[in-house]
Amino acid sequence: WVAQPCSLPPAASPYFSQSAQKLSFYSWYGNAKLFHFHVPEETVLLRWLLQASRGKGPECTNMEITVHFRYGAPPVINPLGTHFPANATVRPSYNISITLSSAVQNTTFVNITSPAAGDWFIAAHLPEAASRIEVKGFSTPCPYMFQADMFVLRLTDMPVLEPGVAMPQTVVSPAKPLHVKVFVPKHAAGMRFELRSCVTSEQKACAVRVVLGSITLPQSFQKIITCGGNVNCSLALDSPPWEKWLQIMEVLVLPVLIPFPFCFTACRPGSTSSFLNFSSLNQSQTGPRPGSTGAAGSSTLSTTEASHNASGQRSFCLQNQPVIREDLDVVSVRYRLLNGPSVPVNNLSPTLLLLNLNTGMDSGGSLTSVNLANASVVACVSAASPVLSLNATHNCSTAFFQGYPLSVSTSSAEATLIVLYPQTDDWFLSLQLICPKGQGQCNAAEAKVTVFAYLTPCFNDCGPYGQCSLLRRHGYLYAGCSCKAGWGGWSCTDDAKAQSVSVQNLATLLLTLSNLMFLPAIAVAVYRYYLVEASVYTYTMFFSTFYHACDQPGIAVLCIMDYDTLQYCDFLGSVVSIWVTILCMSRVKKVLKYVLFVLGTLLIAMSLQLDRRGVWNMMGPCLFALVIMVAAWVYHGVKRRHCYPSSWKRWVFYLLPGITLAFIAMSVYAFMETNENYYYTHSIWHVLVACSVAFLLPPRDKHKKPWAWSQKLTCRYQICQNDREELYAVT
């Protein structure tokens, strides 16, 4: 195929857009806003359009937005600088910063030439979150918005090269590079690419630069050949990606005609004698799980059993082991070897295990591989293609991917690897026996290696101080750990700021026992014959105590019922307690007071169901009750023609202290609570609110004794009470 001098392959320019998302300050991975795009095949240019904006209010300040990019899986990020779990592989994501200063909007372009086809992810977030606990409704946060759009330039008729056939191609100019592609078949052990007989239109020396492969982020493994003169150039690639299209781009100074011969080295897989043995398909694999003790399934090195297979294995470059993918749940997969967890490994050819992670929904978890052995065995975990020369090079890398090495020996019989957010692809585990004293001593030897491989949403379920949360962006699911009790890190394993057990116990005791300060308020209410109010305070004290006992982030936790139920009852009791206290202070008629009790409680229950943490769920009933109280006090003052309450002692020793305590409590609740001091500032809130209730409750009726019932006289006279005049009358 020869291109015309002024013609180019037809191209298409698709445009992909997703709705803008409101950014959050970063405290865990769930605060990062994820964007998921799919780049089509034959894409030669990718352009991201990143748009960031902020509100126009005075609360909006200069802000720096961090944007992360990754191919194949969500970016692995660490804005807080915490530690990752042991044995976890971490490759920092590619990121850029977008600054919002005087302008309310920022537009940034990111161009990628020859991007890899498949899934691409963008994650954006604000700086680290402040430790102060914001009460919803007290302040208006500034909205920071972020939107990512994707433009691609796709060649719809890209030339296809055939193995072993020299297909001349014409490159017109450096501004119009030539793009061709070749399909890499399965079991390709190597690929050799050559440039021969470069001819220019002006009979000058050729200057050609050839780029093989596509760009992936955060790491790119493109291979570049620079050829000058009429000398043939070649490049050999080990383990090219199986069953994928490989793009090749040529750039040069002058128009040339270049033939592109290339060839593949085939890898003949050996057959597994037990592949058709399905008797173990439904049998559970027994063996030690990661972190368990015992030697079940440990390997042995045998020379007699493998000697009769050595001659047959020399003709194969790898030994396939059948692996079954068992889907357990969302982002949860277990890989089972058909004949049990023990894998035979020899020195002649690598043993290969295929871990299928190409469904498009597996990149949001953690891939864990555990090897147990008592012989010297090297292993390599790689994506797209396996490593087939472990015993010769000990290099765990393929043509376009840097793998993850593992090794087990008699001195270190267990090796664990954790891949965070593995990219969508076929993953391979290659194992091979190593003989340090010489190749000839291990030709007939075979080792048994126990292998466990599984995909989980969160590694180790985030541990005892974390919660694994399933996150969703449109139809894509992924998981992240939300840490508690000062713990941090990807899997909540970083204890740099962790609370000790004694601090956790102290926090639980303070937050629960501080509710006992409601006992004086309950006693005052009962003594003054406010039985309904006393019942509400008892309800609040009970559920606040056990809600905070269940809400603790650590080991000092006690949940007597569902957490959500305890939280709702605690919030309901708190607001209703304020409601009934203020209505009791208003001294309205009893019938009206109890009607308002019931109606207010029903409305408060409804509003809490709509928005449990809204500040107006508390402030609304308080303000309405205060309006009723002020109106009632004005009515009593006008009727009696003097101030109400009339006693200065009532004002000095009860009302003013109670109001002062209530204002201090509200100030502590709204402005002083942080994640670090929550356990004692919120305990102070409990104490202040309970004490203010005891001060603010009005005295009992002047002429009524505690627990005094209406007395019936023997002479058929009855003492009764006139609520309207607050005097006694004889009838």
TAWOPE-V358907 format. One record per residue. N is the residue number from 0. RES is the residue in three letters. PHI is phi as a letter, one per 20 degrees, with the letter a starting at -180 (none if undefined). PSI is psi in whole degrees, 0 to 359 (* if undefined). OMEGA is omega in whole degrees, -180 to 180 (* if undefined). Layout:
BEGIN
((N/RES/PHI/PSI/OMEGA) (N/RES/PHI/PSI/OMEGA))
END
This chain:
BEGIN
((0/TRP/none/132/179) (1/VAL/c/128/180) (2/ALA/f/149/174) (3/GLN/f/154/-174) (4/PRO/g/327/-174) (5/CYS/d/19/-177) (6/SER/d/151/177) (7/LEU/c/154/176) (8/PRO/f/145/179) (9/PRO/f/143/-176) (10/ALA/c/155/175) (11/ALA/c/152/-178) (12/SER/c/76/177) (13/PRO/f/156/-180) (14/TYR/c/129/-179) (15/PHE/c/136/-177) (16/SER/c/149/174) (17/GLN/c/154/-177) (18/SER/f/151/179) (19/ALA/f/150/178) (20/GLN/c/147/177) (21/LYS/e/125/-176) (22/LEU/f/156/180) (23/SER/c/154/172) (24/PHE/f/144/-168) (25/TYR/e/128/169) (26/SER/c/334/173) (27/TRP/b/175/-170) (28/TYR/f/334/179) (29/GLY/f/343/177) (30/ASN/f/341/179) (31/ALA/f/132/180) (32/LYS/e/125/-172) (33/LEU/d/139/174) (34/PHE/c/132/-175) (35/HIS/c/122/179) (36/PHE/c/156/176) (37/HIS/c/119/179) (38/VAL/e/125/-178) (39/PRO/f/166/176) (40/GLU/f/159/177) (41/GLU/m/24/176) (42/THR/e/128/-179) (43/VAL/d/344/179) (44/LEU/b/132/178) (45/LEU/c/132/179) (46/ARG/c/123/174) (47/TRP/e/133/172) (48/LEU/d/109/-176) (49/LEU/d/121/-178) (50/GLN/d/121/178) (51/ALA/d/140/-180) (52/SER/b/165/179) (53/ARG/c/168/178) (54/GLY/f/174/-177) (55/LYS/d/3/-177) (56/GLY/f/168/180) (57/PRO/f/341/179) (58/GLU/f/350/-179) (59/CYS/e/126/-179) (60/THR/c/178/176) (61/ASN/f/139/-174) (62/MET/b/145/177) (63/GLU/d/124/-179) (64/ILE/d/131/178) (65/THR/d/130/-178) (66/VAL/c/126/-179) (67/HIS/d/145/179) (68/PHE/c/145/173) (69/ARG/b/146/176) (70/TYR/e/134/171) (71/GLY/n/338/-177) (72/ALA/a/164/176) (73/PRO/g/148/-179) (74/PRO/f/142/172) (75/VAL/e/112/-172) (76/ILE/c/160/179) (77/ASN/b/66/-178) (78/PRO/f/335/-176) (79/LEU/e/355/179) (80/GLY/m/33/-180) (81/THR/e/176/-177) (82/HIS/e/148/174) (83/PHE/e/162/179) (84/PRO/f/156/178) (85/ALA/f/147/180) (86/ASN/m/10/178) (87/ALA/e/137/177) (88/THR/e/127/-176) (89/VAL/c/122/173) (90/ARG/c/112/-174) (91/PRO/g/142/-179) (92/SER/f/157/174) (93/TYR/f/130/-176) (94/ASN/b/157/174) (95/ILE/c/163/179) (96/SER/d/137/177) (97/ILE/d/125/-176) (98/THR/d/129/173) (99/LEU/d/106/-179) (100/SER/d/254/-179) (101/SER/f/327/180) (102/ALA/f/146/180) (103/VAL/e/356/-179) (104/GLN/b/144/179) (105/ASN/c/132/178) (106/THR/d/125/-177) (107/THR/c/140/177) (108/PHE/d/139/175) (109/VAL/c/119/-178) (110/ASN/d/138/176) (111/ILE/c/121/178) (112/THR/e/137/-179) (113/SER/l/59/179) (114/PRO/f/154/176) (115/ALA/f/140/178) (116/ALA/f/143/179) (117/GLY/p/205/-176) (118/ASP/e/134/173) (119/TRP/c/143/-176) (120/PHE/c/144/174) (121/ILE/c/133/176) (122/ALA/c/132/-178) (123/ALA/c/144/180) (124/HIS/b/164/175) (125/LEU/e/176/178) (126/PRO/f/182/-177) (127/GLU/g/140/-178) (128/ALA/f/147/176) (129/ALA/f/153/-177) (130/SER/e/344/-178) (131/ARG/f/138/180) (132/ILE/e/116/-179) (133/GLU/e/131/175) (134/VAL/e/123/-176) (135/LYS/f/121/178) (136/GLY/o/338/179) (137/PHE/f/328/179) (138/SER/c/156/-179) (139/THR/d/108/180) (140/PRO/f/152/179) (141/CYS/f/130/178) (142/PRO/e/126/173) (143/TYR/d/121/-175) (144/MET/d/149/179) (145/PHE/b/136/179) (146/GLN/c/138/179) (147/ALA/c/128/175) (148/ASP/d/151/-176) (149/MET/c/127/172) (150/PHE/d/137/177) (151/VAL/c/145/172) (152/LEU/d/116/-172) (153/ARG/c/127/176) (154/LEU/e/123/-175) (155/THR/e/351/-179) (156/ASP/c/59/-178) (157/MET/f/131/180) (158/PRO/f/145/-179) (159/VAL/d/126/177) (160/LEU/e/148/179) (161/GLU/d/141/-179) (162/PRO/f/137/176) (163/GLY/m/2/-178) (164/VAL/d/124/177) (165/ALA/e/106/-177) (166/MET/d/108/-180) (167/PRO/f/135/179) (168/GLN/c/144/-180) (169/THR/d/128/176) (170/VAL/d/123/-171) (171/VAL/f/305/-175) (172/SER/b/163/177) (173/PRO/f/331/-180) (174/ALA/f/344/-179) (175/LYS/c/75/-178) (176/PRO/f/157/179) (177/LEU/e/133/177) (178/HIS/d/125/174) (179/VAL/c/170/-180) (180/LYS/b/157/179) (181/VAL/b/143/-180) (182/PHE/e/128/180) (183/VAL/e/118/-179) (184/PRO/f/168/176) (185/LYS/f/150/180) (186/HIS/m/29/173) (187/ALA/e/114/-179) (188/ALA/e/333/-179) (189/GLY/b/166/180) (190/MET/b/135/179) (191/ARG/c/127/-177) (192/PHE/d/136/-177) (193/GLU/c/153/170) (194/LEU/c/122/-176) (195/ARG/c/150/169) (196/SER/l/56/179) (197/CYS/f/124/-176) (198/VAL/c/128/177) (199/THR/d/160/180) (200/SER/f/338/-178) (201/GLU/d/14/178) (202/GLN/l/38/177) (203/LYS/d/171/180) (204/ALA/f/140/-179) (205/CYS/f/142/173) (206/ALA/c/99/-171) (207/VAL/c/139/173) (208/ARG/c/121/-177) (209/VAL/d/130/180) (210/VAL/d/121/179) (211/LEU/d/136/177) (212/GLY/n/176/-177) (213/SER/d/163/179) (214/ILE/e/131/172) (215/THR/c/148/179) (216/LEU/d/144/13) (217/PRO/e/344/-180) (218/GLN/d/143/178) (219/SER/c/137/-176) (220/PHE/c/39/177) (221/GLN/f/143/177) (222/LYS/d/132/-176) (223/ILE/c/131/175) (224/ILE/d/129/175) (225/THR/d/118/-176) (226/CYS/d/137/176) (227/GLY/c/147/-178) (228/GLY/m/200/-179) (229/ASN/d/19/-179) (230/VAL/f/138/177) (231/ASN/f/140/178) (232/CYS/d/147/179) (233/SER/b/160/179) (234/LEU/b/129/178) (235/ALA/d/132/180) (236/LEU/d/130/175) (237/ASP/e/136/176) (238/SER/l/64/173) (239/PRO/f/159/-177) (240/PRO/f/127/-175) (241/TRP/f/143/174) (242/GLU/l/46/178) (243/LYS/c/155/174) (244/TRP/e/130/179) (245/LEU/d/120/-180) (246/GLN/e/144/177) (247/ILE/c/128/-180) (248/MET/c/135/180) (249/GLU/d/131/177) (250/VAL/c/137/-179) (251/LEU/b/178/-177) (252/VAL/e/315/-177) (253/LEU/d/156/176) (254/PRO/f/131/-178) (255/VAL/c/164/173) (256/LEU/d/117/-172) (257/ILE/c/128/169) (258/PRO/e/143/-177) (259/PHE/d/79/174) (260/PRO/e/144/175) (261/PHE/b/161/-180) (262/CYS/b/160/179) (263/PHE/d/149/170) (264/THR/d/118/-176) (265/ALA/f/147/176) (266/CYS/d/116/-178) (267/ARG/e/112/-180) (268/PRO/f/141/176) (269/GLY/e/148/180) (270/SER/e/145/178) (271/THR/e/123/-174) (272/SER/f/334/-177) (273/SER/d/18/-176) (274/PHE/f/326/-178) (275/LEU/e/7/179) (276/ASN/e/95/-176) (277/PHE/e/12/-178) (278/SER/f/334/-179) (279/SER/e/7/-175) (280/LEU/f/320/-177) (281/ASN/e/9/179) (282/GLN/e/139/178) (283/SER/f/138/179) (284/GLN/e/122/179) (285/THR/e/151/-178) (286/GLY/q/167/-178) (287/PRO/f/133/172) (288/ARG/e/164/179) (289/PRO/g/127/179) (290/GLY/n/353/-180) (291/SER/e/169/-179) (292/THR/d/168/-180) (293/GLY/o/170/-176) (294/ALA/c/24/179) (295/ALA/f/129/178) (296/GLY/n/9/179) (297/SER/f/151/-170) (298/SER/e/161/175) (299/THR/c/150/180) (300/LEU/d/120/-175) (301/SER/c/137/177) (302/THR/d/331/-177) (303/THR/f/322/-176) (304/GLU/f/330/-175) (305/ALA/e/355/-174) (306/SER/f/324/-178) (307/HIS/f/349/177) (308/ASN/e/353/-174) (309/ALA/f/317/-178) (310/SER/f/323/180) (311/GLY/f/329/-177) (312/GLN/f/341/-179) (313/ARG/f/336/-178) (314/SER/e/358/-180) (315/PHE/d/148/178) (316/CYS/e/350/176) (317/LEU/b/160/177) (318/GLN/d/116/179) (319/ASN/e/139/173) (320/GLN/d/125/-178) (321/PRO/f/129/-179) (322/VAL/c/135/180) (323/ILE/d/130/175) (324/ARG/e/120/-179) (325/GLU/d/108/179) (326/ASP/f/121/-178) (327/LEU/e/318/-177) (328/ASP/a/191/177) (329/VAL/f/128/-178) (330/VAL/l/42/-179) (331/SER/b/113/-175) (332/VAL/c/141/173) (333/ARG/c/134/179) (334/TYR/d/123/-177) (335/ARG/d/128/172) (336/LEU/f/139/-172) (337/LEU/f/327/-176) (338/ASN/d/29/179) (339/GLY/o/173/-175) (340/PRO/f/348/-178) (341/SER/e/131/-177) (342/VAL/d/128/175) (343/PRO/f/133/-178) (344/VAL/c/134/178) (345/ASN/c/181/-177) (346/ASN/e/345/-173) (347/LEU/f/319/-179) (348/SER/b/149/-179) (349/PRO/f/148/173) (350/THR/e/133/-170) (351/LEU/d/132/175) (352/LEU/c/129/179) (353/LEU/e/123/176) (354/LEU/d/105/-174) (355/ASN/f/114/176) (356/LEU/c/36/-175) (357/ASN/d/24/178) (358/THR/f/348/-177) (359/GLY/n/352/-179) (360/MET/c/16/-175) (361/ASP/d/358/-173) (362/SER/e/0/-178) (363/GLY/e/16/-180) (364/GLY/c/206/-180) (365/SER/c/126/178) (366/LEU/e/126/-178) (367/THR/c/131/177) (368/SER/c/131/-178) (369/VAL/c/129/178) (370/ASN/d/136/176) (371/LEU/c/130/-180) (372/ALA/a/162/172) (373/ASN/c/26/172) (374/ALA/c/166/-180) (375/SER/f/106/-178) (376/VAL/c/131/174) (377/VAL/d/149/-178) (378/ALA/c/158/179) (379/CYS/b/130/176) (380/VAL/d/122/-177) (381/SER/b/161/179) (382/ALA/d/150/174) (383/ALA/m/320/179) (384/SER/b/153/-178) (385/PRO/e/163/172) (386/VAL/e/124/-172) (387/LEU/d/5/-177) (388/SER/c/51/-177) (389/LEU/f/321/-176) (390/ASN/f/337/-178) (391/ALA/e/313/-173) (392/THR/d/337/-174) (393/HIS/l/26/-178) (394/ASN/d/121/-177) (395/CYS/e/69/178) (396/SER/b/147/176) (397/THR/d/191/-177) (398/ALA/f/320/-175) (399/PHE/c/28/180) (400/PHE/b/136/174) (401/GLN/e/112/-176) (402/GLY/f/185/-178) (403/TYR/d/112/-176) (404/PRO/e/152/174) (405/LEU/b/156/175) (406/SER/b/144/176) (407/VAL/c/147/-179) (408/SER/b/185/179) (409/THR/f/328/179) (410/SER/e/332/179) (411/SER/c/92/-170) (412/ALA/e/359/-180) (413/GLU/c/138/177) (414/ALA/c/135/-178) (415/THR/c/139/178) (416/LEU/c/133/178) (417/ILE/c/119/177) (418/VAL/d/113/-178) (419/LEU/e/128/-178) (420/TYR/l/68/179) (421/PRO/f/142/-177) (422/GLN/f/153/-179) (423/THR/f/113/-180) (424/ASP/r/177/168) (425/ASP/e/126/178) (426/TRP/d/146/-177) (427/PHE/c/139/173) (428/LEU/d/112/180) (429/SER/d/133/-179) (430/LEU/c/139/178) (431/GLN/b/143/-180) (432/LEU/f/139/-179) (433/ILE/d/133/177) (434/CYS/d/106/-177) (435/PRO/f/337/-176) (436/LYS/e/353/180) (437/GLY/q/151/-177) (438/GLN/f/322/-174) (439/GLY/f/335/-177) (440/GLN/f/347/-176) (441/CYS/d/9/-176) (442/ASN/f/327/-178) (443/ALA/d/14/-177) (444/ALA/e/154/178) (445/GLU/b/135/178) (446/ALA/d/150/176) (447/LYS/d/124/-179) (448/VAL/d/129/177) (449/THR/e/126/-174) (450/VAL/c/131/171) (451/PHE/c/132/178) (452/ALA/b/132/-179) (453/TYR/b/158/177) (454/LEU/d/127/180) (455/THR/c/152/177) (456/PRO/g/314/180) (457/CYS/c/137/180) (458/PHE/f/128/179) (459/ASN/l/24/179) (460/ASP/l/33/177) (461/CYS/m/7/176) (462/GLY/m/183/-178) (463/PRO/f/345/-177) (464/TYR/d/27/179) (465/GLY/b/163/178) (466/GLN/c/125/179) (467/CYS/e/120/-177) (468/SER/d/134/177) (469/LEU/e/123/-176) (470/LEU/d/156/-177) (471/ARG/b/136/171) (472/ARG/c/106/-172) (473/HIS/l/240/-179) (474/GLY/e/4/-177) (475/TYR/e/131/-179) (476/LEU/d/138/175) (477/TYR/b/173/-173) (478/ALA/c/158/178) (479/GLY/b/160/-178) (480/CYS/d/131/173) (481/SER/d/116/-172) (482/CYS/e/157/-178) (483/LYS/c/171/174) (484/ALA/l/35/177) (485/GLY/n/355/179) (486/TRP/f/155/-178) (487/GLY/b/190/-179) (488/GLY/n/172/-177) (489/TRP/f/319/-179) (490/SER/d/25/179) (491/CYS/l/45/178) (492/THR/d/358/-180) (493/ASP/e/114/-177) (494/ASP/d/23/-178) (495/ALA/f/324/-180) (496/LYS/d/23/-175) (497/ALA/f/146/175) (498/GLN/f/139/176) (499/SER/f/167/-180) (500/VAL/f/323/179) (501/SER/f/321/177) (502/VAL/f/322/177) (503/GLN/f/317/178) (504/ASN/f/320/179) (505/LEU/f/318/180) (506/ALA/f/317/179) (507/THR/f/317/-180) (508/LEU/f/318/-180) (509/LEU/f/314/-175) (510/LEU/f/333/180) (511/THR/e/312/-176) (512/LEU/f/338/177) (513/SER/f/338/177) (514/ASN/f/344/177) (515/LEU/f/347/175) (516/MET/f/351/173) (517/PHE/f/346/-180) (518/LEU/f/316/175) (519/PRO/f/321/178) (520/ALA/f/321/178) (521/ILE/f/318/180) (522/ALA/f/318/178) (523/VAL/f/317/-179) (524/ALA/f/319/179) (525/VAL/f/318/-179) (526/TYR/f/323/-179) (527/ARG/e/11/173) (528/TYR/m/30/173) (529/TYR/e/76/-172) (530/LEU/f/323/178) (531/VAL/f/315/179) (532/GLU/f/318/179) (533/ALA/f/323/178) (534/SER/f/320/179) (535/VAL/f/318/179) (536/TYR/f/322/178) (537/THR/f/317/177) (538/TYR/g/315/-179) (539/THR/f/316/-179) (540/MET/f/317/-177) (541/PHE/f/308/-175) (542/PHE/f/331/175) (543/SER/f/322/179) (544/THR/f/310/-175) (545/PHE/e/338/173) (546/TYR/f/315/180) (547/HIS/f/334/174) (548/ALA/f/330/179) (549/CYS/e/339/-174) (550/ASP/e/357/-173) (551/GLN/f/139/-178) (552/PRO/e/77/-179) (553/GLY/r/210/-176) (554/ILE/e/341/-180) (555/ALA/e/75/-174) (556/VAL/c/139/175) (557/LEU/b/118/180) (558/CYS/d/114/180) (559/ILE/e/345/176) (560/MET/b/186/-178) (561/ASP/g/139/-177) (562/TYR/g/316/-178) (563/ASP/f/323/178) (564/THR/f/316/179) (565/LEU/f/319/180) (566/GLN/f/316/-179) (567/TYR/f/316/-179) (568/CYS/f/324/178) (569/ASP/f/313/180) (570/PHE/f/319/180) (571/LEU/f/314/180) (572/GLY/f/322/-179) (573/SER/f/312/-177) (574/VAL/f/319/-180) (575/VAL/f/326/178) (576/SER/f/317/177) (577/ILE/f/319/-179) (578/TRP/f/310/-176) (579/VAL/f/330/179) (580/THR/f/313/-179) (581/ILE/f/321/178) (582/LEU/f/325/177) (583/CYS/f/323/178) (584/MET/f/335/-177) (585/SER/f/341/178) (586/ARG/l/45/173) (587/VAL/e/174/180) (588/LYS/g/149/-174) (589/LYS/f/319/-179) (590/VAL/f/314/179) (591/LEU/f/322/-179) (592/LYS/f/315/-178) (593/TYR/f/328/174) (594/VAL/f/317/177) (595/LEU/f/325/175) (596/PHE/g/309/-175) (597/VAL/f/312/-179) (598/LEU/f/317/179) (599/GLY/f/319/179) (600/THR/f/319/179) (601/LEU/f/317/179) (602/LEU/f/322/178) (603/ILE/f/319/178) (604/ALA/f/320/179) (605/MET/f/314/-178) (606/SER/f/324/178) (607/LEU/f/328/177) (608/GLN/f/327/179) (609/LEU/f/315/-178) (610/ASP/b/100/-171) (611/ARG/f/329/-174) (612/ARG/d/9/178) (613/GLY/f/137/-177) (614/VAL/f/332/-178) (615/TRP/f/347/172) (616/ASN/f/333/175) (617/MET/e/317/-176) (618/MET/f/325/-179) (619/GLY/g/304/177) (620/PRO/f/324/180) (621/CYS/f/313/-179) (622/LEU/f/319/180) (623/PHE/f/319/178) (624/ALA/f/324/177) (625/LEU/f/323/177) (626/VAL/f/316/178) (627/ILE/f/318/-178) (628/MET/f/315/180) (629/VAL/f/318/179) (630/ALA/f/318/180) (631/ALA/f/319/179) (632/TRP/f/321/176) (633/VAL/f/319/179) (634/TYR/f/314/179) (635/HIS/f/321/180) (636/GLY/f/318/178) (637/VAL/f/320/-178) (638/LYS/f/320/-177) (639/ARG/e/350/178) (640/ARG/m/33/171) (641/HIS/b/170/-175) (642/CYS/f/146/178) (643/TYR/c/129/-8) (644/PRO/f/146/-170) (645/SER/e/337/-175) (646/SER/e/128/176) (647/TRP/f/332/177) (648/LYS/f/325/178) (649/ARG/f/321/179) (650/TRP/f/315/-172) (651/VAL/f/317/-172) (652/PHE/e/348/-177) (653/TYR/c/301/-173) (654/LEU/f/309/-179) (655/LEU/f/315/175) (656/PRO/f/319/180) (657/GLY/f/317/179) (658/ILE/f/321/179) (659/THR/f/315/178) (660/LEU/f/321/180) (661/ALA/f/318/179) (662/PHE/f/320/177) (663/ILE/f/319/179) (664/ALA/f/316/179) (665/MET/f/323/179) (666/SER/f/317/178) (667/VAL/f/317/-177) (668/TYR/f/321/-172) (669/ALA/e/330/-168) (670/PHE/c/348/-172) (671/MET/d/346/-175) (672/GLU/f/132/173) (673/THR/c/173/179) (674/ASN/f/331/-178) (675/GLU/e/321/-175) (676/ASN/d/13/-173) (677/TYR/g/320/-171) (678/TYR/f/332/177) (679/TYR/d/330/176) (680/THR/f/321/178) (681/HIS/f/330/174) (682/SER/f/321/175) (683/ILE/f/321/176) (684/TRP/g/316/178) (685/HIS/g/313/-176) (686/VAL/f/315/-177) (687/LEU/f/318/-180) (688/VAL/f/316/-179) (689/ALA/f/319/179) (690/CYS/f/322/179) (691/SER/f/325/178) (692/VAL/f/317/180) (693/ALA/f/326/178) (694/PHE/f/324/-171) (695/LEU/e/341/180) (696/LEU/f/130/-179) (697/PRO/f/159/177) (698/PRO/f/163/178) (699/ARG/f/171/178) (700/ASP/g/141/-171) (701/LYS/g/320/-174) (702/HIS/d/10/-179) (703/LYS/d/130/175) (704/LYS/e/155/178) (705/PRO/g/132/178) (706/TRP/l/28/-180) (707/ALA/e/127/178) (708/TRP/e/163/177) (709/SER/f/129/-176) (710/GLN/e/128/177) (711/LYS/e/125/-178) (712/LEU/e/153/-178) (713/THR/f/341/-178) (714/CYS/e/28/175) (715/ARG/m/16/170) (716/TYR/e/147/-178) (717/GLN/c/130/176) (718/ILE/e/122/-179) (719/CYS/c/170/-175) (720/GLN/d/134/175) (721/ASN/e/106/-176) (722/ASP/f/331/-176) (723/ARG/f/314/-176) (724/GLU/e/350/-177) (725/GLU/l/37/176) (726/LEU/c/172/178) (727/TYR/d/147/177) (728/ALA/c/151/179) (729/VAL/d/126/178) (730/THR/c/*/*))
END
